Structures are given as structure tokens and as C-alpha cells.
Amino acid sequence: MSIPSGVPAAAPRVPEAVHRRRWAILGVLMFSLLIVVLDNSILNVAVKTIASPAPTGIGATQSELEWAINSYTLVFAGLLFTAGLLGDRIGRKKVLLAGILVFGIGSALAALSTSPGELITWRALMGLGAAFVMPATLAVLMNVFERDEQPKAIGIWAGSVGLGIAIGPITGGALLEHFWWGSIFLVNVPVVVIALIAMAVLVPDSRDPDPGRVDPLGVVLSIVGLVLLVYGIIRGGELASFTDITVLAPVIGGLLVLAGFVWHEKRSSHPSIDISYFRKPAFSAAVAAIALVFFALMGVTFFSAFYLQSVRGYTALESGLLILPLAVAQMVFSPRARLVVDRFGARVVCTVGMLLVAGGLAAFALFDADTPLWVLCLVFFVQGTGMAHIMPPVTVAVMQALPRERAGSGSAINNTFRQVGGALGIAVLGSVLSTVYRGDIEDHLGDVPPGARDVAGESIEATLGVAEKLGAAGRPLVAAANDAFIGAMHVTALGSAAVALIGAAVVAAFLPGRQPAPGEPPAGTRTPEQVPAAGEPAHRS
């Protein structure tokens, strides 16, 4: 594209050698991101198997399963911001390589776990590695693409999440049908090796050329505050109560520490993050949308595996195939979301996307044990379509609000809100599911031996396990468990849909509308979103 006459052409920020191989670099970044997404989607399919007694699984309880997921989330969320800062300071390629290596080691150790405690520990190590991978991939992307190509690249990057959602459950299901449960983690190891080699060869290093002084107090406050907050959220989900002192203390403590972090950053001469970015309505609305949509979706993702496998009786592989429409929708529409945004504006596109997600979540409130498969597939496709029109635009809004040199910090903010929202979703919606289920199933446990009654009421898997031991006498309990779970799922789904509707209201109110095409407004009336950051080119021919 040509530059208007009279306007000096800014020199390209990306070196020509890097610019020529930018799409190959994006492929490597997607492959690295795929490792992290693949692991989480595989685990969601495998929760039923891991909950089974040895030798099929390791006999993990409902709370241990949540901790196998949340130990990863706790470390991941707590260190994301620090990992982004470290990448900006010492180099994103170095951080990316180290993160993937640690993730691979943690995967191998998790595969060899012999108890839920070991699995939880090695999942935390995997979270440590993933915390350095996720922000680095997006930060590198922002430094190998010029500003005008970034929305397209981010759309493709977001589409790789859909690819992971598709490959994960199918791969996990196939592995669980032919190998032991640990194979779902061991499969990460060869993927890690390939990623390390590809990154070493193709990905350029980049960092903030003028990072300034270190802000050790800000780093410590961010880690302590996030860990306390996420731990309290997880603990609340585990107890199915948010009034217990062991929940309130870390949550309140975490919020106070994070408030201290904000106070310190506003007054520091060398802050880790410029808090003034949050004064921009579009920026704040974008990060809020990320948190709200993952709050709504993560809780549903957790219970949908039990609905498909425990209630409907599908195998892990069949469950993975049923989620395929969600992944396909993300893969197809995410790279094209920028075209819709150019035509209608981020506000309209993201609002409609949120409404589609809310509709898909609300549909779970109509599901029963005999809902036709085509209805399930349609609902998953609608959810994926909604996500594909939310994540690319809001990610672009967050990343382009910050200077390119602070891309690691921007990516860390994006992913921190995503993880905290997801943790809240699993904890809050998981506790709603557990509370409603326990209340419905207790009246049907009269024939269960007193010693097993508490265990039987904990989750549908626990109830079905007790029913199996009772033999023919346990058949009525199976039907009662299915009914109780479906009732609890209906309540939880409506709660998820309500959160997604709040997200729709936020983006409708604060995200920017359609930006006029170049040349439409007078020269002095362009909005900040239309003006390239200082020193960045408008286009590269």
C-alpha cells in the first residue's frame, strides 16, 4: 500500500530478514502454544479415567481432580506477569526455550505419577513452564509483524487454540483407549523436542532495548497477590463455599496485596506496568471481556466431560470427537475475525460473539440424557463461533495499546486475566454444580452403607462407583445420579450464561465502534487506535 503524499515514510521496525520468514515464525509460535493448549484439553477428557481406581487410573477424588487442574493454574497465573516482564528484559526467545523445556520435563514426570499428590506436584511444574511460554509467543508475534498485519497474525494465533481444542480430546481419547492414562502427558515430550529445535533455528530474539531499572517490589507484590487470590478462589471451589475463613483470608489478602501493587506502580519512577493503560475504556473492556468469557466457559468445560462420559456413556475418544465442532469453528473464523471487525467494528462483533457464547451456554440448561447428537454438535459450533469473534479483537485491543517494546507485559496482562477468570469459573461454577448435586442426591443415598455415604454424595463419579459396588441394588442409584447431575448442570449452565451476558454488556458499552476507512475523516480527527505507535510504519509494501 502507498503512503499518502507529503507524509514521510517511517522505516520498517522489523528487519527484512525476519520479515521474510514471519509466517514460518508464526507457525513455530502456534506449535509452541499448541503444546500448552493440547495438554489442558487432553486432561479435560481424561478426568474420568484418572478418577478411576488403579490400575485404570489413580483413584483421584473430585477435589484432587480440581487440584490437578488448578495447581497448574495457580502457578501459571501467579507467574504470568513476571514471565512477561522477564521476557521483555532478557529476551523472549530465551524465555520461550526455557519455558518449553521445563514444560516437557514436567510432562514426563506427570506421566509417571503413582498418586494424585505426585500428579498435582508435576502439574504445578508444567504450569511453571507454561507461564513462560504463553506470553512469549504473543510477544514474539508482535515483534515480527508490522502493525497493519498484527490483527491477521493474532487471528491465526488465536485459531491455533481451536486446533489444540480439536487435537487434544481426540488424541487423548485415542491414547486412553490403547495406553495407560499417563500417555496423555508423555505425548507432550516429542512435541516439545520438535518445538525446541524449530525455535532455535527460526525464531529471532527480541527484548526491550531500554528496560529501565528493575522493579523488585512490584514483581513480588504481583506474584504474592495473584497466588493468594487464585488460591482462595480454588479453595472456595474445593469447599463449595466462599464464606470459610480459609477462603476469605487468601482472597481478601490477595486483593489487598494487588491493591498495594497498583498503588506502588502508580507512584514508582520505574513501574513494571503503566497503570494508566487501564484508564482507557477500550483496554479495560478488552481485558474484562477476556476474564468474563473464560469464567463462563471453563466451568462448563469442566462439567461437560462428566456429562458426555458419565451421563451419556461416551468413551473419551467419542467425547473428544463431539467437541470437534467447537474447535473447527474457532479454526475457521478466528483468522477471518479482522475482516468482520473492519466492516462492523469491534463493539458489534464482540457483542454478537458474547451473545453467541451466552446462547450456547444457556442451551446446556435444555440438555438431558437423550438430547440428539446433532444438537450437541450445533451448540458446540455456536460456542466456537462466538469465541472466534471475541478473542482476536480483544487481544488486538490489548496488545496494540502498549508499545512494541512492552509486548511481553501486554501478553502477560492478557493471559493473567484469562487465567484468573478461568480459575474463578472452575471454582465458582464447580462449587455451584457440587452443591446442587449433593443436595439432590442425598435423598437417594438411604440404602448406601453409612461409611460410604459421604463419599457417594461428593460427585457423580463417586456415586456411580458406589452404585457399581452395590450390584443390582445400585441400579436405581445410577438413575438418580444422572438426574441429579443433569439438574445441577442446568443451574450451572444458566449461571455461566448470565456471566457471558455481563460480558456482552461490557463490550457493548466500552469497546470502540467501527473505525472510518482511511481518508474518510479529516486528518486531525483520527482516533488513537488508527494512529500507529511512535516510530512504527503505517504499512509495509
GIRA-V519742 format. One record per pair of residues at least 4 apart in sequence whose ideal C-beta (glycine too) atoms are under 6 Angstrom apart, sorted by the first residue. I is the first residue (numbers start at 1). GAP is how many residues later the second one is. D is the distance in whole Angstrom. If there is no record, write none. Layout:
I/GAP/D
I/GAP/D
This chain:
1/538/4
3/4/6
3/6/5
10/527/4
12/525/6
12/528/5
13/523/6
14/4/5
14/5/5
14/132/6
18/126/5
18/186/5
21/4/6
22/122/5
22/123/6
24/178/6
25/119/5
25/177/6
25/178/6
26/127/6
28/170/5
28/171/6
28/174/5
28/175/6
29/108/4
29/111/6
29/112/6
30/130/4
31/164/5
32/101/6
32/105/5
32/163/5
33/104/5
33/127/5
34/4/5
34/126/6
34/130/5
35/156/5
36/94/5
36/97/6
37/124/5
37/127/3
38/126/5
38/129/6
38/130/5
41/123/6
41/124/5
41/127/3
41/128/6
42/126/5
42/130/4
42/142/5
44/257/6
44/261/5
45/124/5
45/127/4
45/128/6
45/271/5
45/274/6
45/275/5
46/4/6
46/126/6
46/135/6
46/138/5
47/18/5
47/258/6
48/261/5
49/8/5
49/127/5
49/132/5
50/7/5
50/10/5
50/131/6
51/6/6
51/9/5
51/14/6
51/410/5
52/4/4
52/5/4
53/6/5
57/124/6
58/58/6
60/4/4
60/5/5
60/56/4
62/396/5
62/397/4
63/175/5
64/52/4
66/4/6
67/4/5
67/53/5
68/51/5
68/52/5
68/55/5
70/4/6
70/164/4
71/49/5
71/52/5
71/53/4
72/4/6
72/51/5
72/54/6
72/55/4
73/4/6
73/346/6
73/350/5
74/156/5
75/49/5
75/52/4
75/53/5
76/51/4
76/54/5
76/55/5
76/343/6
77/149/6
77/153/5
77/342/4
77/343/6
78/145/5
78/148/5
78/149/4
79/4/5
79/52/4
80/51/5
80/332/5
80/335/5
80/336/5
81/141/5
81/331/5
81/335/6
82/137/5
82/141/6
83/48/5
83/49/4
83/52/6
84/51/4
84/324/4
84/325/5
84/327/6
84/328/3
85/187/6
86/4/6
86/9/6
87/5/4
87/8/4
87/49/5
87/52/6
87/321/4
88/119/6
88/120/4
88/320/4
89/122/5
90/4/6
91/114/5
91/116/5
92/4/6
92/44/5
92/47/5
92/48/5
92/114/6
93/110/5
93/112/4
95/37/5
95/41/5
96/40/4
97/102/6
99/30/5
99/33/3
99/34/4
100/33/6
100/92/6
100/95/5
100/96/6
102/26/6
102/27/3
103/23/5
103/26/3
103/27/6
104/85/6
104/88/3
106/16/5
106/19/4
106/20/4
106/23/6
107/78/5
107/81/4
107/82/6
108/81/5
109/13/4
110/9/6
110/12/4
110/13/6
110/75/4
111/71/4
111/74/4
111/75/4
113/5/4
113/6/4
134/281/5
135/4/6
135/273/6
135/276/4
135/277/4
135/280/6
138/273/4
139/268/4
139/269/4
139/272/5
141/12/6
141/16/6
142/257/6
142/262/6
142/265/4
143/63/4
143/264/6
145/4/5
145/5/5
145/8/5
146/391/6
146/394/5
147/385/5
147/389/5
148/391/5
149/4/6
150/4/6
151/187/4
151/245/5
152/186/6
154/238/5
154/241/5
154/242/5
155/179/5
155/180/4
155/182/5
155/183/5
155/237/4
156/179/5
158/176/4
158/233/5
158/234/5
159/172/5
159/175/4
159/176/5
162/165/5
162/168/3
162/169/4
163/168/6
164/4/6
165/162/4
166/158/6
166/161/3
167/4/5
168/4/6
169/4/6
169/151/3
169/154/5
170/150/4
172/12/5
173/143/4
173/144/3
173/147/4
174/143/6
175/4/5
175/8/4
175/9/6
176/140/5
177/140/6
179/4/4
182/4/6
188/4/6
198/4/6
199/4/5
208/197/4
212/58/5
213/57/4
215/55/6
215/57/4
218/46/6
218/47/6
218/54/4
221/4/6
221/36/6
221/39/6
221/40/4
222/39/5
224/33/5
225/29/5
225/32/4
225/33/4
225/36/6
227/4/6
228/22/5
228/25/5
228/26/3
229/25/3
230/193/5
231/19/5
232/15/5
232/18/3
232/19/3
233/190/5
233/191/5
233/194/5
234/193/6
235/11/6
235/12/5
236/6/4
236/11/4
236/191/5
237/190/3
237/193/5
237/194/5
239/5/5
240/191/4
240/194/5
240/195/5
242/5/5
245/4/6
248/4/6
249/4/6
250/4/6
262/13/6
264/4/6
265/6/4
265/10/5
266/9/5
273/136/5
277/6/5
277/124/6
278/6/5
281/4/6
281/229/4
282/115/6
282/229/6
282/230/5
283/118/5
285/221/5
285/222/6
285/225/3
285/226/5
286/108/4
286/111/4
286/112/5
287/130/5
288/218/5
289/105/5
289/214/5
289/218/5
290/104/6
290/127/5
290/128/5
291/126/4
291/130/3
292/207/6
292/211/4
293/97/6
293/210/6
294/4/6
294/124/5
294/127/4
294/128/4
295/126/4
295/129/5
295/130/4
295/204/5
296/65/6
296/200/4
296/203/4
296/204/4
297/4/6
298/124/4
298/127/4
298/128/5
299/126/4
299/127/6
299/130/3
299/197/6
300/4/6
300/61/6
300/196/5
302/124/5
303/130/5
303/186/6
306/4/5
306/154/6
307/4/5
307/182/6
308/4/5
308/6/5
308/11/4
309/5/6
309/10/6
310/150/5
311/58/6
311/171/5
311/174/6
314/4/4
314/5/5
322/54/6
323/57/6
324/4/6
325/52/5
325/55/4
325/56/4
326/54/4
326/57/5
326/58/4
329/4/6
329/52/5
329/55/3
329/56/4
329/59/6
330/4/5
330/54/5
330/57/6
330/58/5
333/52/6
333/55/4
334/54/4
334/58/6
337/51/6
337/52/5
337/55/4
340/4/6
340/9/5
341/5/5
341/8/5
341/52/5
344/4/4
344/5/6
344/170/6
345/168/4
345/169/3
346/4/6
346/47/4
346/165/5
346/166/6
347/164/4
347/166/5
349/40/5
349/44/6
350/40/5
350/43/5
350/157/4
350/161/6
351/153/5
351/156/5
351/157/4
353/33/4
353/36/4
353/37/4
354/146/6
354/149/5
354/150/4
355/149/5
356/26/5
356/29/6
356/30/3
357/26/6
357/29/4
357/143/5
358/139/5
358/142/4
358/143/5
360/19/5
360/22/4
360/23/4
361/132/6
361/135/4
361/136/4
361/139/6
362/135/4
363/16/5
364/129/3
365/125/4
365/128/5
365/129/5
367/4/5
368/118/6
369/113/6
371/4/5
387/4/6
391/4/6
395/19/6
396/4/6
398/12/6
398/16/5
399/11/5
402/4/5
402/8/4
403/130/6
412/4/6
424/4/6
425/4/5
426/4/5
429/63/5
432/60/5
432/63/6
433/55/5
433/59/5
436/52/4
436/55/5
437/4/6
437/47/5
437/48/6
437/51/4
438/19/5
440/44/4
440/47/6
441/16/6
441/43/4
442/15/6
444/36/4
445/8/5
445/11/6
448/4/5
448/5/5
448/8/5
448/18/6
452/4/5
452/14/5
455/7/5
456/6/6
456/7/5
456/10/4
458/4/4
460/21/5
460/25/4
463/18/4
464/17/6
467/7/3
467/10/4
467/11/5
470/4/3
489/4/6
507/4/5
515/15/6
516/4/4
516/5/5
521/4/4
526/4/4
526/5/6
532/4/4
532/6/6
